[in-house]
């Protein structure tokens, strides 16, 4: 049985119809590659059937052989080799279930780096800072996802390095400190795991694939599936893709873009991007992003190319699309597309608009079928009366609606308070997939970091929960936060407006 398929595999059916086999991400990567011929880094998809087989019987010799064969083909396409000290291939390993589960399963970037290949990348690019920045990111991500070491430990080391170098942004941390961080991260892994960080690239690859398969049965993925009514027996595909680097230099970047506003349904591109960064920086909300429109000022030609691709995707899928892209030294690459999640208000507006647009031309029946019961329920969300009120601070309105509740600072406390019958506002620096149970228990979500396409924003919109993100005037101190001299402690009541961003 074939378990592994390259993105350009000649399927008998259109790839976008093969989500049962390839998962949503893999099906759409194949569609963009072989049908739309968009600029997509090459790679291969390990099928959902392989996941189900692995979860029942473990890693098989047949799967190992097919992964090795697909990797050899990818190495030939890229003229690089995984683990080659002088000309290394680096790959990403990403989940991709049939139904979109944003951020609920795991991703590993920069796989293939080790103590030898990092030097090869540095010499090949003549950029030691880029090479060691990529290596420290890989150690952090792999250790958290595959080895199970808490990410906070790595974050503390990195923040200390930023303070030591007086760096305002991540990209200002100097090369020598990045080298020191790599050594510090490896020492942390040895202490926590009892074994050195793995240096053999094929062991890294197998470990990452198995971690993604295992994340299908992780608590956050199970909680999300229960909320969304997704069956537990589908499994996830895994996509292995040649890396392109948004953290290469200031002529590089990464972003997430929607072909329409997923909060309001308004026509026109919507999203965030970061210069000199990798995709997880945008989605994780660890840095405050720039709105997609500013991409036109920095990279006008690439912005026009991206808008053209957005138009093609909308016409092809006949729906609003959610995309991820990377710019590497002035070259645009598309890393993902899918039909985007939206609020109830946005769903209604898009459905009506698309019946009137000749390039999409939905029938009235198609438009009606795009409106779910949840969408209609969201439209009835309470809104604040338009009268004068006291504003504590303001962030970005990421998911419309009004919410009032008591402040709690951890997912666990939010769940406990909800069980006591309290209405809760979950306040975090940024949310991660590990917070999903707390988000479910909350009336609204407030974060101090992140942009309109961060994890908190995307999940809140999908569930119709009011959210304000990127409220960077807020400083969280223990079980309280301070904004403009006012202190709010855990258990105090606040309100948030997910339409205006007001707190």
Secondary structure, DSSP 8 states (H G I E B T S, - for coil): ---EEETT---SS-GGG-HHHHHHHHHHHHIIIIIS------EEEE-HHHHHHHHHH-S-HHHHHHHHHHHHHHHHHHT-EET-SSSEE-EEEEEEESS--TTTS-EEEEET--TTHHHHHHHHHT-HHHHHHHHHHHHHHHHHHTS---HHHHHHHHHHHHHHTT-SSGGGS-HHHHHHHHHHHHHHHHHHHSS-----HHHHHHHHHHHHHHHTTSHHHHHHHHHHT--TTS-EEEEEEE---TTSSTT-EEEEEEEE-TTT--EEEEEEEEES--HHHHHHTSS--EEGGGHHHH-HHHHHHHHHHHHHHHHHHTS-EEEEEEEETTEEEEEEEEE----HHHHHHHHHHHHH-TTT---HHHHHHT--HHHHHHHT-----SS------B-EEEE-SEEEEEEESSHHHHHHHHHTT--EEEEESS--GGGHHHHHH-SEEEESS--TTSHHHHHHHHHT-EEEE--TT-EEETTEEEETTEEEETT-EEEEETTT-B-
